Amino acid sequence: MSTAKIPQTDSIQELARFWDTHDLTEFEDQLREVGEPVFDRQSVVEIPLPPQDVEAVKKLAENKGVGYTELIRSWVMEKVRAAR
C-alpha cells in the first residue's frame, strides 16, 4: 500500500519528474480508467520546403540556440498573432 499520492496537476513536466522517481505499481489503488483523452494534443502541420531553405532555417535556429522546428513554430505564431 502506497502512502504517496499521485500529483493532481496538468503539468507534464511535473508529472514526468514524479514518474521518473516512482513506479506505477505502487499506486494501483489510486488508478482509475478514463474513457476520454486527458491531455489535448497539438495539431502537427507538415510544411514542404526546398532542402536549401531547411538548411538555412537550421543554421538560423542553431545561431539562436533553439531547435529549427521551434523557430518555425515561433515564426508562424508571430504571424498568426499579428493577423488577429
TORKOLDO-278857 format. One line per 8 residues: number of its first residue (from 1); their letters; for each residue x, y, z of C-alpha. Coordinates in steps of 0.1 Angstrom, whole numbers, plus 5000, padded with zeros to 4 digits. Example, Ala and Ser with C-alpha at 12.3 -4.5 7.8 and 13.67 -1.06 7.14 Angstrom:
2
1 = AS = 5123/4955/5078  5137/4989/5071;
! end
This chain:
84
1 = MSTAKIPQ = 5000/5000/5000  5014/5034/4990  5015/5064/5013  5025/5088/4985  4998/5104/4963  4999/5109/4926  5002/5147/4919  4970/5164/4908;
9 = TDSIQELA = 4984/5186/4881  4982/5194/4844  5019/5200/4842  5035/5173/4820  5069/5183/4833  5058/5179/4870  5042/5145/4862  5074/5134/4843;
17 = RFWDTHDL = 5096/5143/4873  5072/5123/4896  5071/5092/4874  5109/5093/4869  5112/5085/4906  5081/5063/4912  5067/5030/4899  5032/5028/4886;
25 = TEFEDQLR = 5025/4995/4906  5030/5015/4938  4998/5034/4930  4974/5008/4917  4949/5017/4945  4948/5053/4932  4943/5045/4895  4911/5046/4875;
33 = EVGEPVFD = 4904/5041/4839  4892/5071/4818  4874/5069/4785  4884/5103/4771  4918/5120/4764  4934/5136/4794  4957/5159/4775  4949/5178/4743;
41 = RQSVVEIP = 4975/5171/4717  4986/5199/4694  4980/5195/4657  5010/5188/4635  5013/5207/4602  5037/5195/4575  5054/5223/4555  5072/5213/4524;
49 = LPPQDVEA = 5104/5233/4519  5133/5231/4495  5164/5215/4511  5184/5247/4509  5157/5265/4529  5156/5238/4555  5194/5241/4559  5191/5279/4562;
57 = VKKLAENK = 5164/5276/4589  5185/5250/4608  5215/5274/4607  5194/5303/4619  5180/5282/4647  5214/5269/4658  5226/5305/4660  5197/5314/4682;
65 = GVGYTELI = 5202/5282/4704  5168/5267/4696  5156/5237/4675  5146/5245/4640  5110/5233/4644  5107/5256/4675  5120/5285/4654  5095/5278/4626;
73 = RSWVMEKV = 5067/5275/4651  5076/5309/4667  5076/5325/4632  5041/5311/4624  5027/5321/4658  5041/5356/4654  5023/5360/4621  4991/5345/4634;
81 = RAAR = 4991/5369/4664  4998/5399/4641  4969/5390/4618  4943/5388/4646;
! end
